[in-house]
Amino acid sequence: MVNGYYHHHHALVSMKFILHFYIDLFFVAPFKRRCQSGITIPNARTQIYAKLTADGYYDDGSRATYRCLENFVHDRQSGPLHIQCRNGRWGPRPRCIRMYPYFFPF
């Protein structure tokens, strides 16, 4: 009886694993929300906390952080310096603006 239960239980676990594998493969994976690459912004360095997939996308939940280059500052009205991929879209991209926009020859 113990052996019979063990084999029966093992078969159920295997079937459950196979079922979940095929559901993920054919139904979940094709509709997974992903974000496109190319999230650089002018006058900033980009640090991405995710791997780019072979087909050029980032998975949902990926994050990017920006750092303005020298002589540029973060325009706080444009959004935060950290963005995240959610539901297939990146958050609002920040802007880095010139620290001294006008040159005054004195």
C-alpha positions as MATLAB code, in Angstrom:
seq = 'MVNGYYHHHHALVSMKFILHFYIDLFFVAPFKRRCQSGITIPNARTQIYAKLTADGYYDDGSRATYRCLENFVHDRQSGPLHIQCRNGRWGPRPRCIRMYPYFFPF';
ca = [
       0.000    0.000    0.000;
       2.810    2.411    0.821;
       4.536    1.672   -2.467;
       1.276    1.963   -4.349;
       0.626    5.362   -2.767;
       4.143    6.519   -3.526;
       3.909    5.651   -7.220;
       0.459    7.177   -7.491;
       1.599   10.370   -5.743;
       4.736   10.583   -7.919;
       2.638   10.214  -11.089;
       0.305   13.020   -9.962;
       3.210   15.352   -9.222;
       4.755   14.598  -12.620;
       1.461   15.211  -14.435;
       0.966   18.494  -12.569;
       4.473   19.661  -13.511;
       3.970   18.753  -17.181;
       0.585   20.488  -17.267;
       2.015   23.714  -15.785;
       4.955   23.594  -18.188;
       2.697   23.425  -21.248;
       0.295   26.069  -19.947;
       3.232   28.460  -19.419;
       4.757   27.583  -22.776;
       1.671   28.017  -24.941;
      -0.570   30.427  -23.055;
       1.413   32.604  -20.632;
       4.769   33.179  -22.374;
       3.407   34.568  -25.673;
       1.396   37.201  -23.805;
       4.040   38.189  -21.279;
       4.357   41.947  -21.156;
       7.823   43.089  -22.119;
       9.409   46.464  -22.778;
      11.458   47.457  -25.788;
      15.116   48.335  -25.553;
      16.403   51.765  -26.532;
      15.623   53.582  -23.297;
      18.578   55.924  -23.314;
      17.994   59.646  -22.891;
      20.161   62.553  -24.067;
      22.862   63.874  -21.723;
      22.664   60.940  -19.299;
      24.218   57.574  -18.529;
      21.847   54.634  -18.283;
      22.219   51.703  -15.873;
      19.814   48.842  -16.594;
      19.087   46.232  -13.943;
      17.961   43.404  -16.215;
      19.072   41.186  -19.045;
      18.147   41.981  -22.610;
      16.428   38.938  -24.133;
      17.679   37.405  -27.382;
      14.878   39.127  -29.298;
      15.688   42.602  -27.887;
      13.214   43.080  -25.029;
      13.297   43.518  -21.253;
      10.998   41.497  -19.004;
       8.281   43.129  -16.955;
       9.754   44.407  -13.675;
      13.103   45.429  -15.211;
      14.516   48.709  -13.910;
      16.685   51.468  -15.341;
      18.457   54.291  -13.522;
      19.784   57.457  -15.109;
      22.625   59.757  -14.083;
      22.994   63.140  -15.743;
      26.326   63.904  -17.357;
      28.632   66.659  -16.153;
      27.155   70.178  -16.547;
      23.624   68.739  -16.753;
      21.035   68.432  -13.995;
      17.908   66.369  -13.542;
      14.715   68.205  -14.504;
      12.598   67.073  -11.560;
       9.345   67.892  -13.342;
      10.086   65.299  -16.018;
       9.939   62.303  -13.656;
      12.224   60.350  -11.332;
      15.714   59.138  -12.274;
      14.542   55.515  -11.813;
      12.036   53.912  -14.160;
      10.530   50.430  -14.322;
       8.987   48.246  -17.011;
       5.349   47.611  -16.053;
       2.741   46.002  -18.268;
       4.946   46.370  -21.322;
       5.713   50.073  -20.865;
       8.579   51.992  -19.335;
       7.723   54.681  -16.813;
       8.056   58.340  -17.772;
      11.615   59.116  -18.820;
      13.474   61.857  -16.993;
      15.293   64.705  -18.701;
      18.730   66.077  -18.065;
      18.985   69.771  -18.848;
      22.017   72.006  -19.153;
      23.007   73.435  -15.784;
      23.655   76.897  -17.200;
      21.409   77.314  -20.218;
      22.688   80.741  -21.198;
      26.170   82.037  -21.657;
      26.764   85.574  -20.284;
      30.047   87.011  -21.549;
      31.187   89.322  -18.740;
];
